[in-house]
């Protein structure tokens, strides 16, 4: 009633069609004149256009009367929607996405309507002016007249986002939770992923995430193929939804997340062969992202989990990265690691004078690579990486001497680490 049934909407479409055919009407009339007798739509085609325009002008009022009489509804009420400040966000009002302030439409007072305030980047939802104690999503019944105002406030918080953080694509027979995917929101603002879609590499496969699904800041959500098998394997994990009706391939596949507009948000093309960790392919561990800030399209950003993974919580393969962004050092180098000797985990500080395309590489005494930690995503400043004594596959390493190396085009920094169990 407030969009496609509006007379302007219908008449504009009708005029567009009439303008497209106007030039060929004379040729059509000449070919099919039929001595002016019926059938001959070209003779009075403009009158027929006028009839359709008249129908378009009155269609909305006829539709309103029909619905009102059919369902015994009261008269429609004018509804006004506003955003403060303007352009700070939008309002999803039933199926309409209202982006301009001072918008108005007409609704039946006794029919519940869902309203959802959606902040733009740089803003967060504060309150509904008329319902100050309500959440961003509310159910309203309009009066006559009715006004609803979404209030947004500026924020420096990083926006919510969605990252594919853990994948279980081939369970061990002794711990069969079936396939599942874990998402994380590493931002500082909650993110609503209602009606987003999980897909593998087959576009005909898809799982639509239910309405009112929100991931809070620094929180996780698991999408499980089989809810019963998942719950029996992880009885304490409640932040899980599903089921979905397709399988992730044990020989390599793609995991993709699309938003409700069909835009690709995140994608991982994993494999079960080197350089990807091998353990997740039926041996029990899952495929875990080392850090949500890492590029999850790279195999080196992933590791094998401990035991049977960590759905709904921080990954067992997690490597922390703390940044002091305001301090820009003069040169790129490693700082003394601590504690050293270490047992369990060692903190490796480093300074970056500029962004570099490099990795922190840990070697054993034989010169074999144990772990590559990409740092090309890090900004200039002081950082700390935490190595938890595991190799690239997520396995614990043995007691001994290890070397950590940071090499750039202009410098090379090496430190000795002693691991004691």
Legacy VTK file of the C-alpha trace (Angstrom):
# vtk DataFile Version 3.0
C-alpha trace
ASCII
DATASET POLYDATA
POINTS 421 float
0.000 0.000 0.000
2.913 2.329 0.642
5.047 1.410 -2.391
3.885 -0.556 -5.444
0.188 0.335 -4.935
0.935 4.069 -4.949
-0.540 5.729 -8.028
2.713 7.541 -8.874
4.605 4.240 -8.883
2.093 2.568 -11.208
1.587 5.526 -13.567
5.333 6.118 -13.941
5.795 2.498 -15.003
2.833 2.723 -17.370
4.104 5.960 -18.940
7.522 4.380 -19.415
5.982 1.476 -21.326
3.777 3.821 -23.410
6.771 5.955 -24.363
8.660 2.851 -25.515
5.888 1.744 -27.909
4.590 5.123 -29.084
6.888 5.323 -32.136
5.870 1.939 -33.493
2.090 2.461 -33.100
1.668 3.925 -36.642
3.374 0.917 -38.207
1.298 -1.405 -36.039
-1.915 0.429 -37.066
-1.016 0.232 -40.765
-0.340 -3.500 -40.623
-3.302 -4.504 -38.476
-5.860 -1.811 -39.303
-8.599 -4.381 -40.144
-10.776 -1.625 -41.689
-11.140 -0.085 -38.227
-13.013 -3.137 -36.923
-12.265 -5.138 -33.803
-9.763 -6.580 -33.044
-7.610 -3.512 -33.561
-6.053 -2.266 -30.341
-3.845 0.230 -32.150
-6.795 2.429 -33.240
-7.617 3.639 -29.719
-4.449 2.658 -27.862
-4.148 6.022 -26.059
-7.664 5.646 -24.660
-6.701 2.230 -23.337
-3.617 3.765 -21.691
-5.887 6.355 -20.075
-8.146 3.602 -18.766
-5.200 1.846 -17.161
-3.981 5.116 -15.639
-7.414 5.705 -14.153
-7.311 2.179 -12.708
-3.851 2.892 -11.261
-5.115 6.061 -9.593
-7.939 4.223 -7.826
-6.353 0.810 -7.261
-4.833 1.633 -3.855
-8.096 2.883 -2.334
-9.975 -0.165 -3.661
-7.315 -2.485 -2.202
-7.480 -0.759 1.200
-11.288 -1.030 1.269
-11.137 -4.690 0.280
-8.630 -5.611 3.007
-10.497 -3.537 5.580
-13.827 -5.238 4.829
-12.357 -8.724 4.458
-10.619 -8.674 7.858
-12.877 -6.226 9.704
-10.076 -3.708 10.256
-10.332 -0.065 11.397
-9.437 2.860 9.177
-5.767 3.196 8.211
-3.555 5.509 10.277
-0.824 7.846 9.065
2.578 6.693 10.263
5.650 8.925 10.306
9.239 7.634 10.629
12.250 9.774 11.541
15.983 9.361 12.201
18.035 11.617 14.502
20.461 12.782 13.251
19.561 12.431 9.593
21.663 9.945 7.597
22.883 8.306 10.826
20.942 5.137 10.122
17.781 3.629 8.720
14.591 1.929 9.899
13.480 -1.475 8.678
9.667 -1.217 8.911
8.196 -4.607 8.107
9.604 -5.220 4.601
10.497 -1.587 3.848
13.958 -0.134 4.452
13.396 3.559 5.203
16.538 5.659 4.741
15.066 9.173 4.633
13.726 11.098 7.620
10.165 12.510 7.635
8.920 9.443 5.736
5.242 8.624 6.095
2.907 5.842 5.094
-0.410 4.298 6.126
-1.031 1.177 8.190
-3.916 -0.558 9.927
-3.784 0.169 13.705
-4.547 -3.381 14.908
-1.882 -5.127 12.788
1.489 -5.586 14.603
4.507 -4.153 12.774
8.184 -4.950 13.348
10.495 -1.945 13.413
14.262 -2.274 13.510
16.787 0.571 13.872
19.935 0.005 11.786
22.878 2.361 12.458
25.231 3.442 9.701
28.984 3.075 10.157
30.248 5.529 12.784
26.960 5.484 14.722
25.224 3.224 17.191
21.560 2.909 18.116
20.670 4.852 21.273
16.897 4.597 21.721
13.460 5.040 20.227
12.347 8.544 21.185
8.769 7.373 21.804
9.809 4.105 23.506
13.069 4.967 25.327
13.421 1.641 27.165
13.069 -0.547 24.066
15.607 -2.523 22.070
16.661 -1.762 18.510
13.984 -4.197 17.265
10.446 -3.643 18.546
6.884 -4.634 17.680
4.467 -1.704 17.459
0.775 -1.151 16.789
0.156 2.224 15.199
-2.363 4.806 16.341
-3.716 7.708 14.317
-1.431 9.570 13.941
1.681 7.575 14.858
5.310 8.722 14.974
8.412 6.595 15.494
11.871 8.133 15.816
15.176 6.241 15.928
17.932 8.085 17.783
21.553 7.299 16.925
24.748 8.560 18.556
28.268 8.826 17.119
30.725 6.126 18.194
34.412 5.362 17.850
33.758 1.659 18.366
34.830 -0.584 15.523
31.819 -1.870 13.585
30.652 -5.427 13.962
31.752 -7.875 11.314
31.583 -11.602 10.704
34.618 -13.857 10.277
34.686 -17.584 9.559
36.758 -18.700 12.552
36.569 -22.502 12.818
35.528 -25.327 10.485
34.747 -28.953 11.253
34.469 -30.674 7.875
35.317 -34.328 8.656
34.629 -35.602 12.167
36.459 -38.471 13.789
34.324 -41.600 14.136
34.851 -41.555 17.913
33.655 -37.963 18.196
31.109 -37.436 15.442
29.541 -33.987 15.724
28.973 -33.839 11.942
29.894 -30.711 9.992
29.781 -27.270 11.580
31.146 -23.776 11.074
31.931 -21.189 13.746
31.550 -17.448 13.159
33.046 -14.682 15.307
32.244 -10.976 15.584
35.632 -9.415 16.456
34.180 -5.885 16.367
32.959 -3.716 19.227
29.328 -3.436 18.109
26.797 -6.258 17.849
25.902 -7.434 14.358
22.529 -8.715 13.193
22.980 -11.593 10.738
19.280 -12.414 10.313
18.562 -13.961 6.907
22.228 -14.211 6.013
23.112 -17.370 4.088
25.781 -20.033 4.625
26.932 -21.759 1.434
29.616 -24.219 0.365
31.070 -24.168 -3.175
27.699 -25.156 -4.642
25.362 -22.198 -5.128
22.317 -24.463 -4.899
23.277 -25.292 -1.294
22.294 -22.753 1.315
21.259 -22.348 4.938
19.331 -19.179 5.820
20.104 -17.880 9.294
16.899 -17.311 11.321
15.387 -13.927 12.151
16.655 -12.074 15.236
20.069 -13.754 15.115
22.618 -11.363 16.610
26.310 -11.915 17.400
27.476 -9.754 20.281
30.939 -8.095 20.224
33.785 -10.617 20.586
31.313 -13.477 20.632
30.811 -16.630 18.618
28.011 -18.466 16.829
28.130 -22.059 15.564
26.147 -23.247 12.537
25.681 -27.012 12.813
24.550 -29.489 10.172
23.084 -31.917 12.742
21.902 -30.300 15.970
21.502 -33.606 17.813
24.992 -34.893 16.979
26.512 -31.514 17.804
24.729 -31.259 21.156
25.736 -34.781 22.140
29.367 -33.987 21.317
29.378 -30.520 22.931
26.581 -30.538 25.550
27.714 -27.271 27.180
27.628 -25.183 23.986
24.368 -23.245 23.590
25.310 -20.584 21.013
24.532 -22.875 18.099
21.864 -22.808 15.364
20.890 -25.149 12.560
20.476 -27.631 11.007
21.668 -27.220 7.426
21.083 -29.891 4.776
24.395 -30.092 2.881
27.814 -31.477 3.731
31.273 -29.930 3.686
33.688 -31.977 1.613
36.523 -33.863 3.293
38.634 -33.306 0.195
38.545 -29.506 0.228
35.618 -27.150 -0.128
34.534 -23.547 0.194
32.681 -21.969 3.118
30.922 -18.712 2.270
28.756 -16.245 4.179
26.410 -13.855 2.327
24.405 -11.060 3.934
20.667 -10.609 3.415
21.340 -8.505 0.293
23.333 -11.344 -1.298
26.709 -9.639 -0.766
29.638 -11.937 0.038
30.878 -11.145 3.562
33.542 -13.811 4.085
34.867 -16.843 2.240
37.363 -19.615 3.005
38.604 -22.114 0.407
40.138 -24.840 2.580
41.897 -28.048 1.578
43.019 -31.286 3.242
46.537 -31.208 1.802
49.678 -29.176 2.426
50.008 -26.258 3.161
46.694 -26.675 4.982
46.745 -28.568 8.313
46.093 -32.274 7.739
44.758 -33.307 11.167
41.214 -31.886 10.697
40.560 -34.414 7.932
39.048 -37.167 10.073
41.612 -37.332 12.883
39.549 -35.426 15.473
40.885 -31.835 15.512
39.090 -29.005 13.741
40.447 -26.294 11.463
41.002 -23.167 13.577
41.877 -19.609 12.564
44.940 -18.526 14.536
43.636 -14.987 15.002
40.455 -13.297 13.661
42.606 -10.406 12.430
44.581 -12.719 10.131
43.674 -13.188 6.483
41.589 -16.356 6.640
41.994 -16.980 2.901
45.624 -17.997 3.596
46.500 -21.523 4.699
49.197 -20.168 7.047
46.506 -18.354 9.037
44.982 -21.697 10.080
46.082 -24.453 12.449
44.833 -27.779 13.718
42.959 -27.522 17.021
43.735 -29.337 20.202
41.510 -32.350 20.865
38.127 -31.878 19.171
38.091 -28.138 18.669
36.570 -25.230 20.533
33.123 -24.398 19.125
31.501 -21.315 20.653
34.659 -20.124 22.409
38.202 -18.889 21.791
40.183 -21.188 19.512
42.772 -23.458 21.078
45.193 -22.336 18.341
44.630 -18.643 19.107
47.670 -16.367 18.961
47.086 -12.990 20.613
48.320 -9.772 19.034
48.350 -6.661 21.212
49.027 -3.370 19.517
50.294 -0.046 20.815
49.341 1.945 17.717
50.369 5.372 18.918
54.064 4.456 19.253
55.826 4.307 15.886
59.386 2.927 16.300
62.320 4.000 14.171
63.178 0.471 13.022
61.618 -2.972 12.731
62.988 -5.512 15.198
62.277 -8.223 17.742
62.379 -7.310 21.429
63.412 -9.760 24.194
60.872 -12.559 24.574
59.505 -13.381 28.027
59.452 -15.516 30.041
62.479 -17.255 28.622
62.908 -20.147 29.427
59.126 -20.696 29.223
56.617 -23.409 29.960
53.355 -23.350 27.999
53.493 -19.926 26.330
56.028 -17.232 25.529
55.364 -13.595 24.657
57.320 -12.272 21.671
57.347 -8.443 21.470
58.234 -6.717 18.233
58.330 -3.246 16.750
57.269 -2.371 13.218
58.426 0.888 11.696
56.216 0.298 8.632
53.875 -2.371 7.268
55.865 -5.317 5.896
55.096 -8.453 3.948
56.773 -10.958 6.257
56.270 -13.595 8.917
57.658 -14.418 12.323
59.268 -17.848 11.804
60.060 -20.266 14.618
62.694 -22.976 13.970
63.828 -25.934 16.011
67.489 -26.786 16.677
67.641 -28.775 13.414
66.661 -25.736 11.391
63.189 -27.102 10.645
60.304 -24.636 10.475
57.919 -25.144 13.379
55.525 -22.206 13.008
54.978 -19.324 10.574
53.048 -16.373 11.997
52.067 -13.853 9.270
52.489 -10.219 10.302
51.631 -8.491 7.018
48.261 -7.481 8.535
49.897 -5.559 11.411
50.104 -1.780 11.414
53.229 0.165 12.410
53.728 0.217 16.168
54.538 -2.092 19.053
53.024 -5.559 19.051
53.193 -8.723 21.109
52.641 -12.217 19.757
52.032 -15.170 22.039
53.387 -18.566 20.973
51.819 -21.430 22.875
54.436 -24.054 22.033
52.596 -25.625 19.104
53.581 -26.306 15.532
51.678 -25.321 12.389
49.389 -28.343 12.757
48.470 -27.393 16.311
50.551 -30.133 17.955
52.557 -29.401 21.082
56.300 -29.295 20.477
58.865 -30.980 22.683
61.236 -29.559 25.254
64.257 -27.948 23.661
65.845 -24.907 22.065
64.000 -22.927 19.406
64.806 -19.820 17.414
62.410 -17.033 16.480
63.343 -14.960 13.425
62.028 -11.748 11.913
63.605 -10.944 8.570
62.930 -7.923 6.352
64.635 -6.573 3.242
66.951 -4.433 5.366
67.347 -6.305 8.652
67.281 -9.656 10.362
66.451 -10.308 14.020
66.903 -13.717 15.734
66.320 -14.809 19.326
66.807 -18.081 21.144
63.883 -19.570 23.065
64.132 -22.349 25.621
61.046 -24.492 26.107
60.849 -26.440 29.355
57.987 -28.789 30.137
LINES 1 422
421 0 1 2 3 4 5 6 7 8 9 10 11 12 13 14 15 16 17 18 19 20 21 22 23 24 25 26 27 28 29 30 31 32 33 34 35 36 37 38 39 40 41 42 43 44 45 46 47 48 49 50 51 52 53 54 55 56 57 58 59 60 61 62 63 64 65 66 67 68 69 70 71 72 73 74 75 76 77 78 79 80 81 82 83 84 85 86 87 88 89 90 91 92 93 94 95 96 97 98 99 100 101 102 103 104 105 106 107 108 109 110 111 112 113 114 115 116 117 118 119 120 121 122 123 124 125 126 127 128 129 130 131 132 133 134 135 136 137 138 139 140 141 142 143 144 145 146 147 148 149 150 151 152 153 154 155 156 157 158 159 160 161 162 163 164 165 166 167 168 169 170 171 172 173 174 175 176 177 178 179 180 181 182 183 184 185 186 187 188 189 190 191 192 193 194 195 196 197 198 199 200 201 202 203 204 205 206 207 208 209 210 211 212 213 214 215 216 217 218 219 220 221 222 223 224 225 226 227 228 229 230 231 232 233 234 235 236 237 238 239 240 241 242 243 244 245 246 247 248 249 250 251 252 253 254 255 256 257 258 259 260 261 262 263 264 265 266 267 268 269 270 271 272 273 274 275 276 277 278 279 280 281 282 283 284 285 286 287 288 289 290 291 292 293 294 295 296 297 298 299 300 301 302 303 304 305 306 307 308 309 310 311 312 313 314 315 316 317 318 319 320 321 322 323 324 325 326 327 328 329 330 331 332 333 334 335 336 337 338 339 340 341 342 343 344 345 346 347 348 349 350 351 352 353 354 355 356 357 358 359 360 361 362 363 364 365 366 367 368 369 370 371 372 373 374 375 376 377 378 379 380 381 382 383 384 385 386 387 388 389 390 391 392 393 394 395 396 397 398 399 400 401 402 403 404 405 406 407 408 409 410 411 412 413 414 415 416 417 418 419 420
